[in-house]
Amino acid sequence: QVQLVESGGGLVQAGGSLRLSCAASGRTLSNYPMGWFRQAPGKEREFVAAISWSGVKTSYADSVKGRFTISRDNALNTVYLQMNSLKPEDTAVYYCAFDRVPRTVLARTGKQYDYWGQGTQVTVSS
């Protein structure tokens, strides 16, 4: 069993930055890919970013490419999402997710992930 706890969300003005963290317990993350997803009110959950076990490979949704950066610290069992140049449309609950399959191609759909955190709210004001 894997427990994931997100933190770092909050209220920020458009153009600002936030860094989300996802701390894991119950299993070491170091051999597995991780992802970030988000869900805005009235919308479906959508893929944001993913990172390979080593951190060498990353994948981003087009809507965040160039503004968000996913990273990981396997020694701390933690994954991060640095969000810059935030826009009101980035407002959502952000979730981290654990993929127990060491894929060579990073997963971009929620059903490919096995464990989820409880989410952290990010609100961007205009």
DSSP file with accessible surface (Angstrom, degrees, kcal/mol):
  #  RESIDUE AA STRUCTURE BP1 BP2  ACC     N-H-->O    O-->H-N    N-H-->O    O-->H-N    TCO  KAPPA ALPHA  PHI   PSI    X-CA   Y-CA   Z-CA
    1    1 A Q              0   0  143      0, 0.0     2,-0.4     0, 0.0   114,-0.1   0.000 360.0 360.0 360.0 141.0    0.0    0.0    0.0
    2    2 A V        -     0   0    8     24,-0.1     2,-0.5    96,-0.1    24,-0.2  -0.970 360.0-159.3-120.8 131.3    1.2    3.5   -0.8
    3    3 A Q  E     -A   25   0A  86     22,-2.8    22,-2.1    -2,-0.4     2,-0.4  -0.957   9.6-169.0-110.0 130.2    0.1    6.7    0.9
    4    4 A L  E     -A   24   0A   8     -2,-0.5   114,-0.6   112,-0.4     2,-0.5  -0.971   3.9-171.3-120.7 132.8    0.5    9.9   -0.9
    5    5 A V  E     -A   23   0A  80     18,-2.3    18,-2.6    -2,-0.4     2,-0.2  -0.972   7.9-157.8-128.7 116.8    0.1   13.4    0.7
    6    6 A E  E     +A   22   0A   6     -2,-0.5     2,-0.3    16,-0.2    16,-0.2  -0.621  17.9 165.5 -89.3 151.9    0.1   16.5   -1.4
    7    7 A S  E     +A   21   0A  64     14,-2.1    14,-2.6    -2,-0.2   113,-0.1  -0.954  39.7  69.9-153.1 168.4    1.0   20.0    0.0
    8    8 A G        +     0   0   37     -2,-0.3    11,-0.3     1,-0.3    14,-0.0   0.353  61.5 132.9 102.9  -4.2    1.8   23.4   -1.2
    9    9 A G        +     0   0   28     12,-0.1     2,-0.3     9,-0.1    -1,-0.3  -0.176  22.4 120.9 -71.9 171.3   -1.4   24.5   -2.7
   10   10 A G  E     -d  122   0B  29    111,-0.8   113,-2.8   110,-0.1     2,-0.5  -0.988  60.3 -50.1 165.1-166.3   -3.0   27.9   -2.1
   11   11 A L  E     +d  123   0B 130     -2,-0.3     2,-0.3   111,-0.2   113,-0.2  -0.878  54.0 165.1-103.3 130.0   -4.3   31.1   -3.5
   12   12 A V  E     -d  124   0B  24    111,-2.6   113,-2.5    -2,-0.5     2,-0.1  -0.982  34.9-110.8-143.3 151.5   -2.0   33.0   -5.9
   13   13 A Q  E >   -d  125   0B 149     -2,-0.3     3,-2.3   111,-0.2    73,-0.2  -0.482  51.1 -81.9 -79.3 155.1   -2.4   35.9   -8.3
   14   14 A A  T 3  S+     0   0   49    111,-2.5    73,-0.2     1,-0.3    -1,-0.1  -0.276 120.3  30.0 -54.4 136.7   -2.1   35.3  -12.0
   15   15 A G  T 3  S+     0   0   53     71,-3.2    70,-0.6     1,-0.3    -1,-0.3   0.243  99.4 115.4  92.7 -11.1    1.5   35.3  -13.1
   16   16 A G    <   -     0   0   22     -3,-2.3    70,-2.4    70,-0.2     2,-0.3  -0.076  57.4-123.3 -83.0-175.1    2.6   33.9   -9.7
   17   17 A S        +     0   0   59     67,-0.2     2,-0.3    68,-0.2    67,-0.2  -0.934  20.5 179.8-132.8 152.9    4.2   30.7   -8.8
   18   18 A L  E     - B   0  83A  33     65,-2.2    65,-3.4    -2,-0.3     2,-0.5  -0.978  16.5-146.4-144.1 152.7    3.6   27.7   -6.5
   19   19 A R  E     - B   0  82A 129     -2,-0.3     2,-0.3   -11,-0.3    63,-0.2  -0.977  14.7-158.4-122.8 119.9    5.5   24.5   -5.8
   20   20 A L  E     - B   0  81A   0     61,-2.8    61,-2.3    -2,-0.5     2,-0.3  -0.700   5.5-159.6 -92.4 146.3    3.5   21.4   -4.9
   21   21 A S  E     -AB   7  80A  24    -14,-2.6   -14,-2.1    -2,-0.3     2,-0.4  -0.932   8.2-163.0-123.2 150.1    5.0   18.5   -3.1
   22   22 A a  E     -AB   6  79A   0     57,-2.2    57,-2.2    -2,-0.3     2,-0.4  -0.939  10.2-165.7-134.3 108.9    3.9   14.9   -2.9
   23   23 A A  E     -AB   5  78A  48    -18,-2.6   -18,-2.3    -2,-0.4     2,-0.3  -0.822   8.4-155.9 -98.8 135.7    5.3   12.9    0.0
   24   24 A A  E     +A    4   0A  15     53,-2.4     2,-0.3    -2,-0.4   -20,-0.2  -0.805  14.5 175.0-113.0 149.6    5.0    9.1   -0.1
   25   25 A S  E     +A    3   0A  58    -22,-2.1   -22,-2.8    -2,-0.3     3,-0.0  -0.954  58.5  47.1-142.7 161.0    5.0    6.4    2.5
   26   26 A G  S    S+     0   0   61     -2,-0.3     2,-0.3   -24,-0.2   -24,-0.1   0.134 115.1  29.8  95.9 -23.1    4.5    2.7    2.5
   27   27 A R  S    S-     0   0   83    -24,-0.2     2,-0.2    50,-0.1   -24,-0.1  -0.927  87.2-103.8-162.9 143.8    6.7    2.1   -0.4
   28   28 A T        -     0   0   68     -2,-0.3     3,-0.4     1,-0.1    -3,-0.1  -0.491  21.9-154.3 -70.9 139.5    9.8    3.6   -1.9
   29   29 A L    >   +     0   0    1     45,-0.2     3,-2.4     1,-0.2    -1,-0.1   0.577  68.8 100.2 -84.9 -10.6    9.1    5.7   -5.0
   30   30 A S  T 3  S+     0   0   29      1,-0.3    -1,-0.2    44,-0.2    44,-0.1   0.668  83.4  42.8 -62.5 -19.8   12.5    5.3   -6.5
   31   31 A N  T 3  S+     0   0   91     -3,-0.4    -1,-0.3     2,-0.1    22,-0.2   0.364 106.6  71.5-103.1   6.8   11.7    2.5   -9.0
   32   32 A Y  S <  S-     0   0   51     -3,-2.4    68,-0.1    21,-0.2     2,-0.0  -0.925  76.7-114.1-131.4 147.8    8.4    3.9  -10.2
   33   33 A P        -     0   0    2      0, 0.0    66,-2.0     0, 0.0     2,-0.3  -0.341  31.1-157.8 -70.3 157.6    7.0    6.6  -12.4
   34   34 A M  E     -FE  51  98B   0     17,-2.1    17,-2.7    64,-0.2     2,-0.3  -0.952   6.7-165.7-134.8 156.2    4.9    9.4  -10.8
   35   35 A G  E     -FE  50  97B   0     62,-2.4    62,-2.5    -2,-0.3     2,-0.4  -0.927  15.0-141.2-140.3 162.3    2.3   11.7  -12.2
   36   36 A W  E     +FE  49  96B   0     13,-3.2    12,-2.5    -2,-0.3    13,-1.8  -0.991  23.3 174.7-121.3 137.4    0.4   14.9  -11.4
   37   37 A F  E     -FE  47  95B   4     58,-3.0    58,-2.9    -2,-0.4     2,-0.3  -0.847  10.8-156.1-129.9 167.2   -3.3   15.4  -12.5
   38   38 A R  E     -FE  46  94B  11      8,-2.4     8,-3.2    -2,-0.3     2,-0.4  -0.987   5.9-160.3-145.3 156.6   -5.8   18.1  -11.8
   39   39 A Q  E     - E   0  93B  77     54,-2.1    54,-2.4    -2,-0.3     6,-0.2  -0.955   7.5-161.3-141.2 118.7   -9.5   18.5  -11.7
   40   40 A A    >   -     0   0   22      4,-0.4     3,-2.3    -2,-0.4    52,-0.1  -0.610  44.9 -76.8 -91.6 156.8  -11.4   21.8  -12.0
   41   41 A P  T 3  S+     0   0  117      0, 0.0    -1,-0.1     0, 0.0     3,-0.1  -0.285 118.1   6.5 -56.1 130.6  -15.0   22.1  -10.8
   42   42 A G  T 3  S+     0   0   93      1,-0.2     2,-0.3    -3,-0.1    -3,-0.0   0.510 113.9  99.9  76.7   3.8  -17.4   20.6  -13.3
   43   43 A K  S <  S-     0   0  142     -3,-2.3    -1,-0.2     1,-0.0     2,-0.1  -0.821  75.5-103.2-120.2 162.9  -14.6   19.2  -15.4
   44   44 A E        -     0   0  173     -2,-0.3    -4,-0.4     1,-0.1     2,-0.1  -0.434  47.5 -90.1 -77.9 157.0  -13.0   15.8  -15.8
   45   45 A R        -     0   0  109     -6,-0.2     2,-0.4    -2,-0.1    -6,-0.2  -0.418  50.6-162.2 -62.8 139.1   -9.7   15.0  -14.3
   46   46 A E  E     -F   38   0B  85     -8,-3.2    -8,-2.4    -2,-0.1     2,-0.1  -0.952  20.5-105.8-131.5 150.9   -6.8   15.8  -16.6
   47   47 A F  E     +F   37   0B  19     -2,-0.4   -10,-0.2    61,-0.3     3,-0.1  -0.425  34.2 170.0 -68.8 140.7   -3.2   14.9  -17.0
   48   48 A V  E     -     0   0B   0    -12,-2.5    13,-2.5     1,-0.4     2,-0.3   0.709  57.8 -26.7-115.6 -56.0   -0.6   17.5  -16.0
   49   49 A A  E     -FG  36  60B   0    -13,-1.8   -13,-3.2    11,-0.2    -1,-0.4  -0.989  47.3-161.3-160.9 158.5    2.8   15.9  -15.9
   50   50 A A  E     -FG  35  59B   0      9,-2.2     9,-2.1    -2,-0.3     2,-0.4  -0.976   5.4-160.3-144.6 158.0    4.7   12.7  -15.3
   51   51 A I  E     -FG  34  58B   3    -17,-2.7   -17,-2.1    -2,-0.3     7,-0.2  -0.998  20.1-119.6-142.5 141.1    8.2   11.7  -14.5
   52   52 A S    >   -     0   0    8      5,-2.6     3,-0.8    -2,-0.4   -20,-0.1  -0.230  38.7 -99.0 -72.5 169.9   10.2    8.5  -14.9
   53   53 A W  T 3  S+     0   0  132      1,-0.3   -21,-0.2   -22,-0.2    -1,-0.1   0.858 125.0  42.8 -60.5 -34.1   11.7    6.7  -11.9
   54   54 A S  T 3  S-     0   0   50    -23,-0.1    -1,-0.3    20,-0.0    18,-0.1   0.645 107.8-122.5 -85.8 -17.2   15.1    8.2  -12.6
   55   55 A G  S <  S+     0   0   27     -3,-0.8    -2,-0.1     2,-0.2    17,-0.1   0.373  85.3 109.2  88.3  -3.6   13.8   11.7  -13.3
   56   56 A V  S    S+     0   0  122     -5,-0.1     2,-0.4     1,-0.0    -3,-0.0   0.894  70.8  54.5 -74.1 -40.8   15.4   11.6  -16.7
   57   57 A K        +     0   0  108      2,-0.0    -5,-2.6    48,-0.0     2,-0.3  -0.794  65.4 172.5 -98.5 137.6   12.1   11.4  -18.7
   58   58 A T  E     -G   51   0B  64     -2,-0.4     2,-0.3    -7,-0.2    -7,-0.2  -0.952  12.8-164.0-136.4 159.5    9.3   13.8  -18.3
   59   59 A S  E     -G   50   0B  23     -9,-2.1    -9,-2.2    -2,-0.3     2,-0.3  -0.994   8.7-170.6-144.2 141.1    6.0   14.4  -20.0
   60   60 A Y  E     -G   49   0B  38     -2,-0.3   -11,-0.2   -11,-0.2     2,-0.2  -0.967  27.8-111.8-134.7 148.9    3.7   17.4  -19.9
   61   61 A A    >>  -     0   0   10    -13,-2.5     3,-1.6    -2,-0.3     4,-1.3  -0.486  36.2-118.4 -67.8 147.9    0.2   18.4  -21.0
   62   62 A D  T 34 S+     0   0  131      1,-0.3     3,-0.3     2,-0.2    -1,-0.1   0.848 111.5  63.9 -58.7 -32.8    0.4   21.0  -23.8
   63   63 A S  T 34 S+     0   0   56      1,-0.2    -1,-0.3     3,-0.0   -15,-0.1   0.692 114.3  29.8 -68.4 -17.8   -1.5   23.5  -21.6
   64   64 A V  T X> S+     0   0    0     -3,-1.6     3,-2.4   -16,-0.2     4,-2.3   0.482  84.8 127.2-118.5  -6.2    1.4   23.6  -19.0
   65   65 A K  T 3< S+     0   0  121     -4,-1.3     4,-0.1    -3,-0.3   -16,-0.0  -0.280  80.7  16.3 -59.5 132.5    4.4   22.9  -21.1
   66   66 A G  T 34 S+     0   0   82      2,-0.5    -1,-0.3     1,-0.1     3,-0.1   0.262 125.6  59.0  89.1 -13.7    7.0   25.6  -20.6
   67   67 A R  T <4 S+     0   0   28     -3,-2.4    17,-2.0     1,-0.2     2,-0.3   0.688  98.5  52.9-114.4 -34.1    5.4   26.8  -17.3
   68   68 A F  E  <  -C   83   0A   3     -4,-2.3    -2,-0.5    15,-0.2     2,-0.4  -0.810  60.0-165.2-108.2 149.2    5.4   23.7  -15.1
   69   69 A T  E     -C   82   0A  72     13,-2.5    13,-3.1    -2,-0.3     2,-0.4  -0.987   5.4-156.4-134.7 124.7    8.3   21.5  -14.1
   70   70 A I  E     +C   81   0A   6     -2,-0.4     2,-0.3    11,-0.2    11,-0.2  -0.790  24.2 159.7 -97.2 140.9    8.0   18.1  -12.5
   71   71 A S  E     -C   80   0A  48      9,-1.8     9,-3.0    -2,-0.4     2,-0.3  -0.934  20.4-149.8-149.9 172.1   10.9   16.7  -10.5
   72   72 A R  E     -C   79   0A  31     -2,-0.3     2,-0.5     7,-0.3     7,-0.2  -0.995  13.6-155.5-149.5 153.0   11.6   14.2   -7.8
   73   73 A D  E >>> -C   78   0A  61      5,-2.9     5,-1.9    -2,-0.3     3,-0.8  -0.912  11.8-173.3-126.7  97.9   13.9   13.5   -4.9
   74   74 A N  T 345S+     0   0   47     -2,-0.5     3,-0.5     1,-0.3   -44,-0.2   0.806  83.5  61.1 -66.0 -28.2   14.0    9.7   -4.5
   75   75 A A  T 345S+     0   0   96      1,-0.2    -1,-0.3    -3,-0.1   -45,-0.0   0.840 113.1  37.6 -65.5 -31.3   16.1   10.0   -1.3
   76   76 A L  T <45S-     0   0  106     -3,-0.8    -1,-0.2     2,-0.2   -52,-0.2   0.411 106.7-127.4 -97.3  -1.2   13.2   12.0    0.2
   77   77 A N  T  <5 +     0   0   29     -4,-0.6   -53,-2.4    -3,-0.5     2,-0.4   0.900  67.5 129.5  56.1  43.0   10.5    9.9   -1.4
   78   78 A T  E   < -BC  23  73A  16     -5,-1.9    -5,-2.9   -55,-0.2     2,-0.4  -0.975  46.3-159.1-135.9 142.8    9.0   13.1   -2.7
   79   79 A V  E     -BC  22  72A   1    -57,-2.2   -57,-2.2    -2,-0.4     2,-0.3  -0.934  16.2-157.9-118.8 145.7    7.8   14.4   -6.1
   80   80 A Y  E     -BC  21  71A  29     -9,-3.0    -9,-1.8    -2,-0.4     2,-0.4  -0.853  15.2-159.9-123.9 156.4    7.4   18.1   -6.9
   81   81 A L  E     -BC  20  70A   0    -61,-2.3   -61,-2.8    -2,-0.3     2,-0.6  -0.907  11.7-161.4-134.9 106.1    5.5   20.2   -9.3
   82   82 A Q  E     -BC  19  69A  58    -13,-3.1   -13,-2.5    -2,-0.4     2,-0.6  -0.798  10.5-165.9 -86.5 122.0    6.9   23.7   -9.8
   83   83 A M  E     +BC  18  68A   0    -65,-3.4   -65,-2.2    -2,-0.6     2,-0.3  -0.949  11.0 173.8-117.7 115.3    4.2   25.9  -11.3
   84   84 A N        +     0   0   58    -17,-2.0   -67,-0.2    -2,-0.6   -68,-0.2  -0.763  59.6  23.3-114.6 163.9    5.2   29.3  -12.8
   85   85 A S  S    S-     0   0   68    -70,-0.6    -1,-0.2    -2,-0.3   -68,-0.2   0.899  84.7-160.0  49.1  48.6    3.3   31.9  -14.8
   86   86 A L        -     0   0    3    -70,-2.4   -71,-3.2    -3,-0.2   -70,-0.2  -0.241   7.9-158.7 -65.6 146.1    0.1   30.6  -13.3
   87   87 A K    >   -     0   0   87    -73,-0.2     3,-2.4   -72,-0.1     4,-0.3  -0.864  31.8-110.1-120.5 156.6   -3.2   31.4  -15.1
   88   88 A P  G >  S+     0   0   50      0, 0.0     3,-1.9     0, 0.0    36,-0.4   0.854 117.4  63.7 -55.3 -32.8   -6.8   31.5  -13.7
   89   89 A E  G 3  S+     0   0  125      1,-0.3   -49,-0.0   -49,-0.0    -3,-0.0   0.572  88.5  69.5 -71.6  -6.1   -7.5   28.4  -15.9
   90   90 A D  G <  S+     0   0    1     -3,-2.4    -1,-0.3    34,-0.0     2,-0.2   0.527  70.5 121.3 -83.2  -6.8   -4.9   26.5  -13.8
   91   91 A T    <   +     0   0   35     -3,-1.9     2,-0.3    -4,-0.3    32,-0.2  -0.403  40.6 105.3 -60.8 124.6   -7.3   26.6  -10.8
   92   92 A A  E    S- H   0 122B   1     30,-2.0    30,-2.7    -2,-0.2     2,-0.5  -0.963  76.3 -79.5-178.9 170.8   -8.1   23.1   -9.8
   93   93 A V  E     -EH  39 121B  35    -54,-2.4   -54,-2.1    -2,-0.3     2,-0.5  -0.863  48.8-146.1 -88.9 128.2   -7.5   20.4   -7.2
   94   94 A Y  E     -EH  38 120B   0     26,-3.0    26,-1.9    -2,-0.5     2,-0.4  -0.855  15.8-170.3-103.5 133.1   -4.1   18.9   -7.9
   95   95 A Y  E     -E   37   0B  54    -58,-2.9   -58,-3.0    -2,-0.5     2,-0.3  -0.949  13.2-146.9-122.5 139.1   -3.4   15.2   -7.3
   96   96 A a  E     -E   36   0B   0     -2,-0.4    21,-2.0   -60,-0.2     2,-0.3  -0.746  20.8-163.9 -98.7 156.6   -0.3   13.2   -7.4
   97   97 A A  E     -EI  35 116B   0    -62,-2.5   -62,-2.4    -2,-0.3     2,-0.5  -0.989  13.7-137.6-144.5 149.0   -0.4    9.6   -8.5
   98   98 A F  E     -EI  34 115B   0     17,-2.5    16,-2.8    -2,-0.3    17,-1.3  -0.902   8.9-157.8-113.2 130.0    1.8    6.5   -8.3
   99   99 A D        -     0   0    0    -66,-2.0    14,-0.1    -2,-0.5     4,-0.1  -0.928   2.0-166.0-108.3 114.3    2.3    4.1  -11.2
  100  100 A R        +     0   0  131     -2,-0.6    -1,-0.1    12,-0.2    13,-0.1   0.436  68.7  85.3 -83.4   2.8    3.4    0.7  -10.0
  101  101 A V  S    S-     0   0   63     11,-0.3     2,-2.6   -68,-0.1    -2,-0.1  -0.918  78.1-138.7-103.0 120.5    4.4   -0.3  -13.6
  102  102 A P        -     0   0   88      0, 0.0    -2,-0.1     0, 0.0   -70,-0.1  -0.384  37.6-174.4 -76.3  72.0    7.9    0.8  -14.5
  103  103 A R        -     0   0   72     -2,-2.6     3,-0.1     1,-0.1     4,-0.1  -0.267  33.7-146.8 -70.9 152.1    6.9    1.8  -18.0
  104  104 A T  S    S+     0   0  110      1,-0.2     2,-0.6   -52,-0.1    -1,-0.1   0.737  95.5  52.3 -85.1 -26.0    9.2    3.0  -20.7
  105  105 A V  S    S-     0   0  114    -48,-0.0    -1,-0.2   -53,-0.0    -2,-0.1  -0.957  99.3-118.8-110.5 121.8    6.5    5.3  -22.0
  106  106 A L        -     0   0   17     -2,-0.6     2,-0.2     1,-0.1    -2,-0.1  -0.314  28.1-115.8 -64.5 138.0    5.1    7.5  -19.3
  107  107 A A        -     0   0    2      1,-0.1    -1,-0.1     5,-0.1   -48,-0.1  -0.486  29.4-179.8 -76.3 140.2    1.4    7.1  -18.6
  108  108 A R        +     0   0  105     -2,-0.2     2,-0.4   -61,-0.1   -61,-0.3   0.273  58.0  80.2-122.4   6.5   -0.9   10.1  -19.3
  109  109 A T  S >  S-     0   0   63      1,-0.1     3,-1.6   -63,-0.1     4,-0.2  -0.933  76.0-130.4-117.7 144.3   -4.2    8.6  -18.3
  110  110 A G  G >  S+     0   0   10     -2,-0.4     3,-2.1     1,-0.3    -1,-0.1   0.831 102.2  65.0 -60.7 -33.8   -5.6    8.3  -14.8
  111  111 A K  G 3  S+     0   0  185      1,-0.3    -1,-0.3    -3,-0.0     0, 0.0   0.677  93.0  63.6 -68.0 -14.3   -6.5    4.7  -15.1
  112  112 A Q  G <  S+     0   0   60     -3,-1.6     2,-0.3   -13,-0.0    -1,-0.3   0.519  90.5  81.7 -83.8  -6.1   -2.9    3.7  -15.5
  113  113 A Y    <   -     0   0   10     -3,-2.1   -14,-0.2    -4,-0.2     3,-0.1  -0.802  59.7-164.8-103.6 146.9   -2.1    5.0  -12.0
  114  114 A D        +     0   0   54    -16,-2.8     2,-0.4    -2,-0.3   -15,-0.2   0.727  67.1  36.6-105.3 -29.2   -2.7    2.8   -9.0
  115  115 A Y  E     -I   98   0B  40    -17,-1.3   -17,-2.5  -114,-0.1     2,-0.3  -0.986  62.6-168.7-132.6 144.9   -2.5    5.1   -5.9
  116  116 A W  E     -I   97   0B  75     -2,-0.4  -112,-0.4   -19,-0.2   -19,-0.2  -0.944  16.7-129.2-132.0 149.1   -3.7    8.7   -5.4
  117  117 A G        -     0   0   10    -21,-2.0  -112,-0.2    -2,-0.3     3,-0.1  -0.258  35.3-104.5 -82.5-178.3   -3.3   11.4   -2.9
  118  118 A Q        -     0   0  112   -114,-0.6  -113,-0.1     1,-0.2   -23,-0.1   0.615  62.7-118.3 -86.2 -13.0   -6.1   13.4   -1.4
  119  119 A G        -     0   0   11    -23,-0.1     2,-0.4     1,-0.1   -24,-0.2   0.087  14.4-122.4  95.1 155.1   -5.4   16.5   -3.5
  120  120 A T  E     - H   0  94B  22    -26,-1.9   -26,-3.0  -113,-0.1     2,-0.3  -0.999  26.1-119.9-135.8 136.3   -4.4   20.1   -2.8
  121  121 A Q  E     - H   0  93B  89     -2,-0.4  -111,-0.8   -28,-0.2     2,-0.5  -0.583  23.7-171.4 -81.9 131.7   -6.3   23.1   -4.0
  122  122 A V  E     -dH  10  92B   0    -30,-2.7   -30,-2.0    -2,-0.3     2,-0.5  -0.992   4.8-176.5-119.6 123.4   -4.7   25.6   -6.2
  123  123 A T  E     -d   11   0B  49   -113,-2.8  -111,-2.6    -2,-0.5     2,-0.6  -0.989   6.4-167.0-123.9 124.7   -6.6   28.8   -6.9
  124  124 A V  E     -d   12   0B   7     -2,-0.5     2,-0.3   -36,-0.4  -111,-0.2  -0.949  10.6-153.6-114.1 118.4   -5.3   31.5   -9.3
  125  125 A S  E      d   13   0B  43   -113,-2.5  -111,-2.5    -2,-0.6    -2,-0.0  -0.650 360.0 360.0 -92.8 149.7   -7.0   34.9   -9.2
  126  126 A S              0   0  138     -2,-0.3    -1,-0.1  -113,-0.2   -39,-0.0  -0.339 360.0 360.0 -90.5 360.0   -7.1   37.2  -12.2
